[in-house]
Amino acid sequence: MVSVTHETLNPTSSTLESDARSMHAGGAVAPGNIAIGVIIGRTSEFFDFFIYAIASVLVFPKLFFPFADPLRGTLLSFLVFALAFIARPIGSFIFMAIDRRYGRGVKLTIALFLLGGSTAAMSFLPGYSEVGVYAIVLLATFRIGQGLALGGAWDGLASLLALNAPANRRGWYAMIPQLGAPIGFMLASALFAYLITSLTTADFLDWGWRYPFFCAFAVNVVALFARLRLVATEEFGTLLERHELEPVKMTELLRVHGRDVLIGAFVPLTSFATFHLVTVFPLSWVTLYSEQTPGSFLLMEFLGAICGIVSIICSGLIADRIGRRNQLAVAAVLIACFAFVAPWLLDGGVTGRHIYVVLGFTLLGLSFGQAAGASASRFSRNYRYSGSALTSDLSWLIGAGFAPFVALSLSSQFGLVYTSLYLLSGVVCTLVAIFFSKTLETKDS
C-alpha cells in the first residue's frame, strides 16, 4: 500500500531543493559567488521599478491622464506609482505563507513571474483615449501586481551573504546587495534615453516606451535562475535547518521584535526619501519646468548613478571602520546639508542640475549602502529573514512611496524650498531612530 503524505497532497519545492543541495554537498559557495547572485536579483527588481518610475513621468501623464494638465497628470501618475509600495507589505504576508508551506523555490518562481508578467503586461496597455477609465484601472492593477511581487521577491540571499561574511567585513558585504539599485537605474535610464532621443515624440508615445517593459520579463527569468541556483546550495539549506533563513509568522515576529520593526523602519528613512528625490522627482521637475530635454537629463542621471555605485562601495569600507550606526548618522547629516542647497542647484540651470544629480547620488550611496544591513542587524538570527523583509517594506512605504507625489506637490505650489523641508523631516526621523536604538551592531550582525 502506498502511503499518502502531506507532501504528496501538497507538493513543494523543498524536496527538490534538498536533493539539489545533496548534489552540491562538499562544494562550498564562496561569498563572491553569493554576491553575484544577489546583485543580479536586486538589479532585476530595480530595473522593473525604474522603468515604471521613468514612464510615470514621461509617458503615463499623456497616455492615461490626457484629460489633466501636465502637472496634474504627473501627480495622478505618481499616485498610481505609490500603489506598489502599499501592496508590498501585503505581498510579504502572502508570500511568507507560500514560503512556509511550499518552499522558497516555489515562492520565488511565483513572485518573479508575477513581477515580470505584471511589468510586461503594461507594454500592451491601451491608452485612455481608447478604452477610457479602464486603461487607468488596468495600469493600477498591474502596478499592484508589481508591489505584491516585490514583497514576495525577498529571497534571504542578502542574509545568506551577511552570515557567510567575515566578522570584520560585515559593512562591506552589507553594501553589495545595494549595488543592484544604481545598476538597475542605469539600465532603465539608458534604455529610455536612447529611445526618447532616437524616436519622434509620436513614435515614442505610441510604441517606443513599451519596449523596456517587454524586456523586463526576460530580465526576471535570468534573475530567477540566478537566485534558484543559490537557494539550492548546501549553505542555504544548512541555514534553513538552523532556522536562520526560515520564514516565521508575522504575528510572532511582531510579538518578539515589534520594537525593532518600528525602529528599523525609520532608521533608513533619510536614504529612501533621498532615493526618489534624486531620481524620479528631478526628472519630473525638469520635464515640467525647464528647457532641458528629458533624454539629456536621463543621461546625466546615468552618470550620477555611477557616482552612486562608487559611494555605495565606499560606504562598506567606512562602515567597517566606524560602524554602521555612525556611518548612517554621518550620511544623514551630510544629506541634511545637501537639503539646504538642493533648491538652488535644481533651479540653477543645466550646470546646477548636474551638480544636484552628482552630489545627490553620491550622498545617497553613502546612506543607501548600509540602510538594509543596519535594519537586518537588529533581529536575532531566527527572525532576521522575516524581520528584514517587513522592515524593508515599511521603510519603502513610509520613506519612498509617496515621495515623488509629495515633493512635486510642495514644490509646484510653494517652491522648491519646501522639498528640502520634506527631506529634512526624513533626516530627523533617521537620527531619532538611531538615538533610540540600543545598537545597530548586534553580535549576530
PLY file of the C-alpha trace (Angstrom):
ply
format ascii 1.0
element vertex 445
property float x
property float y
property float z
element edge 444
property int vertex1
property int vertex2
end_header
0.00 0.00 0.00
1.28 3.43 -0.93
1.12 5.88 1.96
-0.19 9.33 1.19
1.73 12.02 3.00
1.15 15.72 3.42
3.94 16.36 0.90
2.14 14.14 -1.64
-1.05 16.12 -1.27
0.75 19.45 -1.20
3.80 19.23 -3.46
6.56 21.65 -2.52
9.89 22.72 -3.88
11.57 21.79 -0.61
12.30 18.17 -1.63
13.81 19.22 -4.95
15.86 21.90 -3.22
17.09 19.34 -0.71
18.08 16.95 -3.50
19.93 19.73 -5.28
21.81 20.58 -2.09
22.82 16.96 -1.73
24.25 17.04 -5.24
26.30 20.12 -4.35
27.37 18.80 -0.94
31.04 19.31 -0.21
31.41 22.21 -2.62
31.26 25.39 -0.58
29.94 28.50 -2.28
32.21 31.49 -1.83
30.74 34.80 -0.65
31.78 36.26 -4.00
29.50 33.86 -5.88
26.66 34.62 -3.50
27.28 38.32 -4.09
26.92 37.94 -7.87
23.59 36.16 -7.46
22.36 38.81 -5.04
23.35 41.68 -7.36
21.64 40.03 -10.35
18.46 39.55 -8.33
18.39 43.09 -6.99
19.20 44.56 -10.41
16.20 42.84 -11.96
13.89 44.19 -9.25
15.14 47.74 -9.59
15.09 47.58 -13.39
11.35 46.83 -13.23
10.97 49.52 -10.59
12.75 52.25 -12.54
11.27 51.65 -15.97
7.90 52.21 -14.35
9.17 55.26 -12.45
10.59 56.88 -15.60
7.45 56.10 -17.61
5.32 57.61 -14.83
6.94 60.95 -15.74
7.48 60.71 -19.49
4.57 58.57 -20.71
1.71 57.90 -18.33
0.53 61.51 -17.81
-0.03 61.80 -21.57
-1.27 58.27 -22.22
-3.51 57.62 -19.21
-4.32 61.12 -17.92
-4.69 63.25 -21.08
-7.74 64.97 -19.54
-5.49 66.71 -17.00
-2.87 69.43 -17.45
0.78 68.21 -17.39
1.29 68.92 -13.66
-1.94 67.32 -12.51
-1.42 64.40 -14.88
2.03 63.76 -13.40
0.65 63.95 -9.86
-2.07 61.44 -10.72
0.57 59.22 -12.27
2.61 59.43 -9.03
-0.44 58.33 -7.02
-0.66 55.16 -9.12
3.11 54.83 -8.68
2.61 54.68 -4.89
0.22 51.71 -5.10
3.11 49.25 -5.36
4.54 50.43 -2.05
1.18 49.95 -0.35
0.84 46.46 -1.83
4.39 45.39 -0.97
3.85 44.58 2.74
0.70 42.66 1.78
2.79 40.70 -0.71
5.25 39.83 2.04
2.45 38.40 4.20
1.07 36.33 1.31
4.40 35.02 0.04
5.78 34.26 3.51
2.83 31.88 3.89
3.64 30.33 0.50
7.28 30.01 1.57
6.38 28.20 4.79
4.05 25.78 3.04
5.61 25.18 -0.37
9.26 26.24 -0.11
11.49 29.11 -1.17
11.76 27.94 -4.78
8.01 27.98 -5.36
7.72 31.36 -3.69
10.46 32.96 -5.81
9.17 31.43 -9.04
5.64 32.76 -8.49
6.87 36.16 -7.29
9.29 36.79 -10.16
6.87 35.58 -12.81
4.25 37.88 -11.27
6.75 40.74 -11.25
7.92 40.18 -14.81
4.42 39.38 -16.03
2.88 42.50 -14.47
5.61 44.69 -15.91
5.48 43.11 -19.36
1.68 43.31 -19.41
1.93 47.09 -19.11
3.60 47.17 -22.52
0.31 46.05 -24.10
-1.96 48.54 -22.32
-4.25 50.76 -24.40
-4.47 54.44 -23.59
-7.26 56.49 -22.05
-8.33 57.69 -25.49
-9.07 54.08 -26.50
-10.84 52.50 -23.51
-11.34 55.39 -21.11
-11.06 54.86 -17.39
-10.47 51.12 -17.86
-6.94 51.97 -19.02
-6.22 53.57 -15.63
-7.79 50.61 -13.81
-5.59 48.16 -15.72
-2.48 50.23 -15.06
-3.28 50.36 -11.34
-3.97 46.61 -11.27
-0.63 45.73 -12.81
1.13 48.23 -10.55
-0.39 46.48 -7.53
0.80 43.19 -9.05
4.33 44.61 -9.13
4.07 45.58 -5.47
2.78 42.18 -4.36
5.56 40.51 -6.33
8.27 42.72 -4.82
7.08 41.64 -1.40
7.44 38.02 -2.47
10.81 38.52 -4.15
12.56 38.76 -0.76
14.80 35.69 -1.01
17.06 35.79 2.04
20.17 35.84 -0.11
21.34 39.13 1.40
21.16 37.49 4.83
22.98 34.44 3.44
25.69 36.76 2.20
25.96 38.55 5.56
26.05 35.31 7.53
28.87 33.99 5.30
30.87 37.22 5.51
33.96 37.62 7.74
33.13 39.33 11.04
35.30 42.34 10.24
33.82 42.81 6.73
30.09 42.95 7.52
29.78 46.54 6.30
31.46 45.62 3.02
29.17 42.67 2.37
26.08 44.58 3.53
26.57 47.13 0.74
26.80 44.53 -2.05
23.03 43.91 -2.46
22.51 47.68 -2.62
24.52 47.88 -5.83
21.50 46.48 -7.65
19.67 49.81 -7.32
22.07 52.05 -9.28
22.78 49.29 -11.80
19.06 48.78 -12.39
18.61 52.54 -12.73
21.46 52.78 -15.20
19.92 50.11 -17.42
16.47 51.70 -17.29
17.64 55.29 -17.80
20.00 54.37 -20.65
17.27 52.44 -22.43
14.73 55.25 -22.10
17.30 57.90 -23.02
18.14 56.02 -26.20
14.51 55.56 -27.18
13.38 59.09 -26.43
16.30 60.64 -28.35
16.13 58.22 -31.30
12.38 58.28 -31.94
9.93 61.00 -32.75
7.64 62.01 -29.91
4.69 60.35 -31.66
6.54 57.04 -32.13
7.88 57.08 -28.59
4.42 57.59 -27.08
2.86 55.09 -29.49
5.22 52.12 -29.17
8.75 53.11 -28.13
8.05 53.30 -24.38
6.64 49.77 -24.42
9.93 48.09 -25.30
11.60 48.41 -21.84
8.51 46.92 -20.17
8.56 43.99 -22.55
12.26 43.37 -21.82
11.56 43.14 -18.10
10.16 39.63 -18.37
13.39 38.25 -19.86
15.45 40.06 -17.21
13.39 38.48 -14.43
13.77 34.98 -15.88
17.57 35.36 -15.79
17.36 36.64 -12.21
15.13 33.73 -11.21
17.67 31.13 -12.32
20.49 33.02 -10.57
18.52 33.00 -7.33
17.34 29.41 -7.52
20.92 28.30 -8.04
21.85 29.80 -4.67
18.72 28.53 -2.93
19.87 25.04 -3.92
23.27 25.38 -2.23
24.27 23.42 0.84
24.95 26.66 2.77
21.40 27.86 2.22
20.00 24.51 3.33
22.13 24.49 6.47
20.89 27.91 7.50
17.30 26.83 6.82
17.76 23.79 9.05
19.12 26.07 11.78
16.04 28.31 11.23
18.25 31.27 10.30
16.66 31.78 6.88
13.28 30.26 7.70
10.18 32.46 7.47
8.17 33.00 10.64
4.60 34.16 11.10
4.32 37.92 11.08
2.28 37.88 14.30
5.11 36.05 16.05
7.69 38.42 14.56
5.80 41.49 15.80
5.36 39.94 19.23
9.08 39.27 19.64
10.59 42.09 17.60
7.82 44.69 17.28
10.02 47.49 18.64
12.84 46.52 16.29
10.49 46.55 13.30
9.31 50.06 14.23
12.80 51.47 14.80
14.21 49.61 11.80
11.56 51.11 9.52
12.65 54.65 10.43
16.43 54.16 10.52
16.85 54.26 6.69
14.17 56.91 6.13
16.70 59.54 5.01
18.08 57.16 2.45
14.75 56.13 0.99
13.42 59.70 0.88
16.59 60.82 -0.92
16.23 57.85 -3.27
13.33 59.41 -5.17
14.42 63.00 -4.71
17.48 62.39 -6.89
15.87 60.05 -9.43
12.14 60.41 -10.16
11.31 63.84 -8.74
14.04 65.87 -10.52
13.12 64.17 -13.79
9.53 65.36 -13.33
10.68 68.87 -12.41
12.96 69.12 -15.44
10.24 67.78 -17.74
7.63 70.23 -16.45
9.59 73.38 -15.67
12.81 73.53 -17.71
14.01 73.69 -21.28
16.35 70.71 -20.82
15.27 67.62 -22.69
14.37 64.51 -20.66
16.84 62.44 -22.71
19.82 64.60 -21.79
18.80 64.68 -18.13
18.44 60.89 -18.06
21.99 60.59 -19.36
23.11 62.93 -16.59
21.33 60.72 -14.07
23.09 57.73 -15.65
26.43 59.35 -14.79
25.10 60.21 -11.34
24.28 56.53 -10.77
27.93 55.68 -11.47
28.88 58.08 -8.67
26.28 56.30 -6.54
27.98 52.95 -7.17
31.33 54.35 -6.08
29.87 55.85 -2.90
27.99 52.64 -2.05
31.30 50.79 -2.23
32.90 53.48 -0.05
30.09 53.08 2.47
31.15 49.48 3.02
34.75 50.49 3.69
33.74 53.31 6.01
31.17 51.24 7.93
33.79 48.58 8.70
35.96 51.29 10.24
33.46 53.41 12.18
30.41 51.12 12.43
27.11 51.16 10.56
25.37 53.28 13.18
27.93 56.09 12.86
28.00 55.66 9.09
24.24 56.19 8.80
24.30 59.15 11.18
27.11 60.88 9.29
25.37 60.26 5.94
22.12 61.70 7.34
23.88 64.88 8.46
25.53 65.26 5.04
22.14 64.82 3.34
20.74 67.49 5.66
23.46 69.85 4.44
22.60 68.90 0.85
18.93 69.73 1.52
19.83 73.37 2.22
21.46 73.88 -1.20
19.32 71.48 -3.26
16.61 74.02 -4.27
19.14 76.46 -5.71
21.00 73.70 -7.53
17.88 72.21 -9.10
16.70 75.67 -10.16
20.18 76.77 -11.21
20.17 75.85 -14.88
21.83 72.88 -16.54
25.07 73.18 -14.54
23.23 73.46 -11.23
21.07 70.44 -12.03
24.10 68.37 -12.96
25.74 69.24 -9.63
22.45 68.34 -7.90
22.41 64.91 -9.54
26.08 64.05 -8.93
26.10 65.29 -5.35
22.70 63.75 -4.61
23.63 60.31 -5.94
26.94 60.39 -4.08
25.32 61.14 -0.73
22.53 58.67 -1.46
25.12 55.93 -1.98
26.81 56.64 1.34
23.48 56.27 3.13
21.75 53.64 1.00
24.80 51.37 1.04
24.26 50.49 4.72
20.49 51.01 5.04
19.47 47.38 4.59
22.33 45.94 6.61
21.59 48.19 9.57
17.94 47.14 9.63
18.75 43.44 9.34
21.27 43.55 12.17
18.56 44.44 14.69
16.99 40.98 14.52
18.13 37.76 16.15
19.15 35.14 13.62
15.88 33.17 13.71
13.83 36.28 12.89
16.26 38.04 10.54
14.76 36.80 7.28
11.16 37.82 8.01
12.15 40.85 10.06
14.33 42.26 7.31
11.55 41.77 4.75
8.84 43.53 6.78
11.16 46.34 7.90
12.24 46.97 4.31
8.63 47.05 3.11
7.61 49.58 5.74
10.70 51.74 5.12
9.99 51.93 1.40
6.32 52.72 2.05
6.97 55.48 4.59
10.11 56.96 3.08
9.76 56.49 -0.66
6.24 55.50 -1.69
4.72 58.98 -1.80
7.97 60.96 -2.03
7.63 61.96 -5.73
3.99 62.99 -5.22
4.68 64.99 -2.05
7.84 66.64 -3.43
6.21 67.69 -6.70
3.06 68.89 -4.92
5.00 71.03 -2.45
7.47 72.42 -4.96
4.82 73.28 -7.55
2.64 75.13 -5.02
5.13 76.65 -2.59
8.56 76.40 -4.22
11.50 74.02 -4.15
12.47 75.08 -0.62
9.58 73.01 0.75
11.04 69.91 -0.87
14.11 70.49 1.28
11.91 70.63 4.38
10.42 67.28 3.37
13.89 65.78 3.03
14.96 67.27 6.37
12.00 65.57 8.05
13.43 62.24 6.87
16.81 63.17 8.33
15.21 63.93 11.70
13.37 60.58 11.68
16.60 58.71 10.94
18.62 60.45 13.64
15.86 59.97 16.23
15.54 56.28 15.32
19.30 55.81 15.65
19.24 57.58 19.02
16.51 55.30 20.37
18.16 52.22 19.01
20.28 50.45 21.62
22.63 49.19 18.92
22.79 48.53 15.21
25.79 46.31 15.71
24.49 43.13 17.38
26.70 40.17 17.95
24.93 38.31 15.18
25.37 41.08 12.63
0 1
1 2
2 3
3 4
4 5
5 6
6 7
7 8
8 9
9 10
10 11
11 12
12 13
13 14
14 15
15 16
16 17
17 18
18 19
19 20
20 21
21 22
22 23
23 24
24 25
25 26
26 27
27 28
28 29
29 30
30 31
31 32
32 33
33 34
34 35
35 36
36 37
37 38
38 39
39 40
40 41
41 42
42 43
43 44
44 45
45 46
46 47
47 48
48 49
49 50
50 51
51 52
52 53
53 54
54 55
55 56
56 57
57 58
58 59
59 60
60 61
61 62
62 63
63 64
64 65
65 66
66 67
67 68
68 69
69 70
70 71
71 72
72 73
73 74
74 75
75 76
76 77
77 78
78 79
79 80
80 81
81 82
82 83
83 84
84 85
85 86
86 87
87 88
88 89
89 90
90 91
91 92
92 93
93 94
94 95
95 96
96 97
97 98
98 99
99 100
100 101
101 102
102 103
103 104
104 105
105 106
106 107
107 108
108 109
109 110
110 111
111 112
112 113
113 114
114 115
115 116
116 117
117 118
118 119
119 120
120 121
121 122
122 123
123 124
124 125
125 126
126 127
127 128
128 129
129 130
130 131
131 132
132 133
133 134
134 135
135 136
136 137
137 138
138 139
139 140
140 141
141 142
142 143
143 144
144 145
145 146
146 147
147 148
148 149
149 150
150 151
151 152
152 153
153 154
154 155
155 156
156 157
157 158
158 159
159 160
160 161
161 162
162 163
163 164
164 165
165 166
166 167
167 168
168 169
169 170
170 171
171 172
172 173
173 174
174 175
175 176
176 177
177 178
178 179
179 180
180 181
181 182
182 183
183 184
184 185
185 186
186 187
187 188
188 189
189 190
190 191
191 192
192 193
193 194
194 195
195 196
196 197
197 198
198 199
199 200
200 201
201 202
202 203
203 204
204 205
205 206
206 207
207 208
208 209
209 210
210 211
211 212
212 213
213 214
214 215
215 216
216 217
217 218
218 219
219 220
220 221
221 222
222 223
223 224
224 225
225 226
226 227
227 228
228 229
229 230
230 231
231 232
232 233
233 234
234 235
235 236
236 237
237 238
238 239
239 240
240 241
241 242
242 243
243 244
244 245
245 246
246 247
247 248
248 249
249 250
250 251
251 252
252 253
253 254
254 255
255 256
256 257
257 258
258 259
259 260
260 261
261 262
262 263
263 264
264 265
265 266
266 267
267 268
268 269
269 270
270 271
271 272
272 273
273 274
274 275
275 276
276 277
277 278
278 279
279 280
280 281
281 282
282 283
283 284
284 285
285 286
286 287
287 288
288 289
289 290
290 291
291 292
292 293
293 294
294 295
295 296
296 297
297 298
298 299
299 300
300 301
301 302
302 303
303 304
304 305
305 306
306 307
307 308
308 309
309 310
310 311
311 312
312 313
313 314
314 315
315 316
316 317
317 318
318 319
319 320
320 321
321 322
322 323
323 324
324 325
325 326
326 327
327 328
328 329
329 330
330 331
331 332
332 333
333 334
334 335
335 336
336 337
337 338
338 339
339 340
340 341
341 342
342 343
343 344
344 345
345 346
346 347
347 348
348 349
349 350
350 351
351 352
352 353
353 354
354 355
355 356
356 357
357 358
358 359
359 360
360 361
361 362
362 363
363 364
364 365
365 366
366 367
367 368
368 369
369 370
370 371
371 372
372 373
373 374
374 375
375 376
376 377
377 378
378 379
379 380
380 381
381 382
382 383
383 384
384 385
385 386
386 387
387 388
388 389
389 390
390 391
391 392
392 393
393 394
394 395
395 396
396 397
397 398
398 399
399 400
400 401
401 402
402 403
403 404
404 405
405 406
406 407
407 408
408 409
409 410
410 411
411 412
412 413
413 414
414 415
415 416
416 417
417 418
418 419
419 420
420 421
421 422
422 423
423 424
424 425
425 426
426 427
427 428
428 429
429 430
430 431
431 432
432 433
433 434
434 435
435 436
436 437
437 438
438 439
439 440
440 441
441 442
442 443
443 444
